[in-house]
Amino acid sequence: MRRHLSVLSLWWALSWKPLLSVVVALLLGEGAAFAWNWHRLAGMEEFSLERLLPASGLYVFFPMLAAMLTVAGSEVRGSHIHYTLERLRVRPVVIVLWHWACVALCLLALWAVQVGALLVLSGVCCRLADPAYVSGQTVFLAAYRINLFHQLLPLEAWSTWVRNAVLFLGLSLACACLASRMRQGRGSGAQVVVALLELLFLIAFSSVMPTAYGDMLVICGVLAVMAIWGLYLAMNWQEGGGEDEVETP
């Protein structure tokens, strides 16, 4: 158990800096866009929460974070991660699974930060704006009308909730597998898969008001990729075999 905790702590030590940098960049970008729109639209008839909040574009931070976490978990920066992991004597597949969990949690944390930022900015607008521009349904309507808001917080659109979860899990699994293959000096094919998943992520989030049919297509495509990676991990489960060995004091 201690070896697994050591692996998880290693991944967290490599992940918190990329996560923090992306969160700071996201908050600065979102706050700057909100302040600029407020200054530009103040006193105009077009002034509304839908115009104040950024409508799109900020979803690019998710693929950006995934790419940064992949690089952090590989040997690209000349680190000795592979050597450290070998000394822990944990199966390579288990190492990939822990990395998958860490990347997925980082993406979930970024989602929570972005949704929280949108809700906070909405609250600021409702408090400071002229009462003529806001009502008790302002935030609720914005969650439907603003594409970015609706993509991140789809309310009753259950298919979009499932699509987002599958996208996060699929992208994080692909990044963990790519980082593993890069530590082994391989990964050209995996790079293509990750690039395609990130492109699919951007297309899905940039679509105007997703439909259940479109969500199901994305879900099926990502699940197919995850099944291929799962088969690859299952075929390599016996590789290493370190955790079956008896630990000596």
Protein Blocks (a to p, Z undefined) as FASTA:
>chain_A
ZZmmmmmmmmmmmmmmmmmmmmmmmmmmmmmmmmmmmmmmgopaklcfklmpcfbhjlmm
mmmmmmmmmmmmmmknopaklmmmmmnopafklmmmmmmmmmmmmmmmmmmmmmmmmmmm
mmmmmmmmcfklgcfklmmmmmmmpmklmmmmnojammlmmmmmmmmmmmmmmmmmmmmm
mmnopajlmmmmmmmmmmmmmmmmmpghiafklmmmmmmmmmmmmmmmmmmmmmmmmgoj
lmmpccdZZ
